[in-house]
């Protein structure tokens, strides 16, 4: 009787090989999506360039913090507007999708009743009604992606603002310390004279 149990190393190799099978598909999908999926009329790549916040940490000072704070404010206003319009579009598509589905469902029921055929199960009727709605379902999926995209952007801007606030407080504390130290040094020099 042979032992067919794999070693931990062999199991790990199998897991890695299986996981990497889809790596190329994922890479191609990611690149195509980044450049072709339109979010509020622009590609993700274009939005990334607009919403990437660059802070020169080597020379962080109150003026830099104010400039970045104003940039975040402007981006937050734009993202909030785009998030709200994406939400409205998503809700409209969802409502329209439901209305189209109900119309098709009722038409199928009516068709079966008129022909005297026995009604199929509810799930079958639902599947038949949904069969022609793939475009609308895709539109709903894209609308949901757009809403989540803007929600993530708003969350990111909130985190950036929080980090900036912490940096500003640290700079302010450091400047106050340096000012006090300068004042103390000045007083010490006067007393030594």
N, C-alpha and C positions, 0 to 999 in steps of 0.2 A: 504494500500500500504506500503510495507516494503522497507526500505532504504538498498540497497545492496552495497553501497559505503563502501570500506574498510578504516579503520583508517590508518594513516601514519605508526603506529607501525606494524599493520598487513601486510601492503604492504612491509615494510622493511623485515619482517620475511619471506615472500614469496620470495623476491629477494635473501635473504641469502640462503634459502633452495635450490632454483634453482641453484644458483651459486656453492654451495658445492656439488651438484650431481656429477660433473665431477672431484672433488678433488682427489679421489682415482685413477681414470684413469690417471689424470695428473701426480700424484706422481709415478705411475708404469712406465708410458711412460718416464718421466724424468730420472729415475734410469736406465731403459733399454737403453735409448739413450746415456746416459753418459758413460755407460760401453761397449756398442756394436757398436755404430756408429763409423766408422773408418774415421778419418781425417788425410790425408797424412800418412796412415799406422799405426796410433796409436789412442787409445781411447781419448775422451775428458778429461777423468780423468787423463790419463798420461800426456797430454799436460798441464793441469792445474798445475801439480806438477813442470814441467819444467819452466813454464812462470810466476809462482807466485813470486813476488818480495817482499822480506822481508827486512825491514829496521829497525835496532835497534834504535828507537827514543830516548831511555833513554840515549844513549851515542853517539849522533850525532856529528860528528867532520869531518874535511876536509878529513881525510883518509877514513872514512866510505863512505863519498859522492863519492870519487874517485872510490872506489871498486864497489859501486852500479852503478855508471855511466858506468863503464866498463862492468858490467853484462847486463845493459840495451842495450849497444852497441852490445854486442854479440847476445843477444836475438833478437834485431832489425834486425841484418844481417840475422839470421836464418829465422825469420818470413817473411822478404822481399823475400828471395829465395822461401820459401814455398808458399807465396801468388802468386808470379809470375808463379810458376809451376802449381798451382791450376787454375789460370786464363787461362793458355795455355790448360790444360785438359778440362776446361769448354767450351772454344771456339771450341776445336776439337769435343767434343761431340755435341755441338749445330750445328756445320756444318754438322757432320755426320747424326744427327737426321733430319735436313732439307733435306739432300740428300735422305735419306731413304724414308721420307714422300713423296717427289716429285716423286720418282720412283714408289711407291705404288699408288699414285694418278693417275699418267699417265697410269699405268697398268690397273687400274679400268676403266678409260675413254676408253682406247683401247678395253677392254673386252666388254664394253657396245656397242661400235661402231661395233665390229666384229659380235656380236650376233644380231645387228639390234634393240636392245632395246633402248627405250628412256632414255636419261641421266637423272639421278635424280638431284635434286638441288645441288648446289655447297657445301652447308653445309653438306648434306648427304654424298657426296663423300669424303669430308674432314674427317668426323667422321668414315667412313669405312676405310680410309687410316690410321687413327690414332689408330684404334682398336687394331692392333697387335704391337703397339709401346710402350706399357706400361713400359716395361723394360728399353727402351731407355729414356723415359720420366723420370722414376725414377732415372736413372743415371744422367740425366741433373739436376734434383732437388738436388741430393746429391752433384754434382759438384758446383752448385750455393751456397749451404750451406757451402761448404768448402771454397769458395772464400770469402764469408761474414765472416766466422770464422776468417780467417787470416787478413782480413781488420779490424775487431774488435780488434784483438790482436795488430796490428800495432797502432791503435788509442789509445789503452790502454798504450802501451809502450811510445807513445808520451806524454800522460798525466802524466805518471810517471816521464819522463824526465823533464817535465815542473815543476812539484812539487819539484823534486830534485834540479833543478836550483834555485828555490826560496829559498829552505832550505840552499843551499850552499851560496847564497848571504847574507842571514840572519846570518849564522855562521861567514862568513867573516867580516861582519859589526860588529858583537859582538866581535870578536877577535881583530879587529882594535881598537874598543872602549876600551877594556881591556888593550891593549898595550899602548894606549895613557894615560889611567888612571894610569897605572903603571909608565909611564914616568913622569907624572905630580906629582905623589906621591913621586917619587925619587927626583925630583927637589925641592919639598916643604921641604923634609927632609934636603936637602943640605943647603937651605936658612935658616933653623931654627938652624943650627949648629953654 
